[in-house]
Amino acid sequence: MLTTLIYRSHIRDDEPVKKIEEMVSIANRRNMRSDVTGILLFNGSHFFQLLEGPEEQVQMIYWAICQDPRHYNIVELLCDYAPARRFGKAGMELFDLRLHERDDVLQAVFDKGTSNFS
């Protein structure tokens, strides 16, 4: 059984975009080693992230995010279990909502999904 955890957070206002890109790159490598996949949405001030993978790994990553001073107002929105990945086609895909139209992002998220929506 896999764990799915969804949270949202604010990023510090003084955090440069370049540092955010580096943070995401480092997180992607860590998540890959931990067998954690998901989706990360960013709008310039907020993150919305879905993490999925082995429970211990997902919880460790979420704990690290909660300890990261670049994030604040972190709210866990969902913690659930599933027999299979919902986003198995995404390592940890970042969607910057400032750069793309909402409908394009929504379609890309659906395309990365591996669940059968009916």
Secondary structure, DSSP 8 states (H G I E B T S, - for coil): -EEEEEEEEEE-TT--HHHHHHHHHHHHHHHHHTT-EEEEEE-SSEEEEEEEE-HHHHHHHHHHHHH-TTEEEEEEEEEEEESS-S-TT-SSEEEETTTS-HHHHHHHHHHH--S---
